[in-house]
């Protein structure tokens, strides 16, 4: 669908109050986000770089719902000791892998294919969690 594809359904969405894609479910999110995360990443990249510059270094970062990982890429770029676990649905993680591959940071990223609402994470495993 892409970022602009849903506008053609705006009238129906307003009339019914129902979204065109159930992005709040794993199936809906898995269908929507692989097509839009790369563009969202481009939009967020400047803000992510500014935020990363403001934050102190974090050795272990969990990027929840990472998409194409603009926030964690910025953190890893700004802080050389940073190790990132990128968590997203299995359908979305290929976009994160592609985005990270072009940065020279791939050796500092791990990937966790999971539903953020049901994944079990050990308490205290991360210094910073990006949501």
C-alpha positions in Angstrom: 0.0 0.0 0.0 2.8 2.4 0.8 2.5 5.7 2.7 0.1 7.3 0.3 -2.0 4.3 -0.9 -4.5 4.5 1.9 -5.8 8.0 1.1 -8.1 6.6 -1.5 -10.1 4.9 1.3 -10.3 8.0 3.5 -14.0 8.5 3.1 -14.8 4.9 4.0 -12.5 5.0 7.0 -14.2 8.1 8.3 -17.7 6.8 7.6 -17.0 3.4 9.3 -14.3 4.2 11.8 -12.5 1.1 10.7 -8.9 1.2 9.4 -8.1 -0.1 5.9 -5.4 -2.3 7.5 -5.5 -3.8 10.9 -2.0 -2.6 11.7 -2.7 -3.2 15.4 -2.6 -7.0 14.8 0.5 -9.0 13.9 -1.1 -10.1 10.6 -2.1 -6.5 9.7 1.3 -5.1 10.7 3.1 -7.8 8.9 1.2 -6.9 5.7 1.6 -3.1 6.1 5.0 -2.3 7.5 7.3 -4.1 5.1 6.1 -1.7 2.5 6.4 1.5 4.5 9.3 1.2 6.9 12.0 2.3 4.4 10.2 5.5 3.7 9.4 6.1 7.4 13.1 5.6 8.1 14.1 8.3 5.6 11.6 10.7 7.2 12.9 9.9 10.8 16.6 9.8 10.0 17.4 13.5 10.7 15.5 13.5 14.0 17.1 10.2 15.0 20.6 11.6 14.5 19.7 14.6 16.7 18.4 12.4 19.4 21.4 10.1 19.3 23.7 13.0 19.7 21.8 14.1 22.8 21.8 10.7 24.5 24.8 9.3 26.3 26.3 6.0 25.2 24.3 2.8 25.9 26.2 -0.5 25.5 23.1 -2.6 25.0 20.1 -1.2 23.0 16.8 -2.9 22.3 15.0 -1.3 19.3 11.4 -2.5 19.6 9.4 -2.3 16.4 12.6 -1.3 14.7 11.2 -1.1 11.1 14.2 0.0 9.0 16.0 0.9 12.2 16.6 4.6 11.8 16.8 5.2 15.6 19.2 2.4 16.4 21.3 3.0 13.4 21.7 6.6 14.6 22.6 5.4 18.1 25.1 2.9 16.9 26.7 5.5 14.6 27.0 8.0 17.4 28.2 5.6 20.0 30.9 3.1 18.9 30.4 0.8 21.9 26.7 0.3 21.2 25.3 -3.1 20.5 21.7 -3.2 19.1 19.1 -5.9 19.2 16.5 -5.0 16.5 13.1 -6.5 17.3 10.3 -6.6 14.9 7.9 -9.0 13.1 9.5 -11.6 10.8 8.0 -9.9 7.8 9.6 -6.5 8.7 13.1 -7.6 9.8 14.5 -7.9 6.2 14.0 -4.1 5.8 16.1 -3.6 9.0 18.8 -5.9 7.7 18.9 -4.1 4.4 19.1 -0.7 6.1 21.9 -1.8 8.5 23.8 -3.5 5.7 24.5 -0.2 4.0 25.9 1.4 7.2 29.0 -0.6 8.1 27.4 -1.4 11.4 26.1 -4.9 10.7 28.6 -6.5 13.1 26.9 -4.6 16.0 23.3 -5.6 15.3 21.4 -8.7 16.3 17.9 -9.4 15.1 15.0 -10.8 17.0 11.9 -11.8 15.0 9.0 -11.5 17.5 5.7 -9.9 18.3 6.5 -7.0 20.6 3.3 -7.7 22.6 4.1 -11.3 23.4 8.0 -11.6 23.3 9.6 -12.6 26.6 12.7 -10.5 27.4 14.9 -11.0 30.5 14.7 -8.0 32.8 17.8 -5.8 32.9 19.1 -7.1 29.5 19.3 -3.7 28.0 20.6 -0.2 28.9 18.3 1.6 26.6 15.0 0.6 25.0 13.8 2.5 21.9 10.1 2.2 21.2 
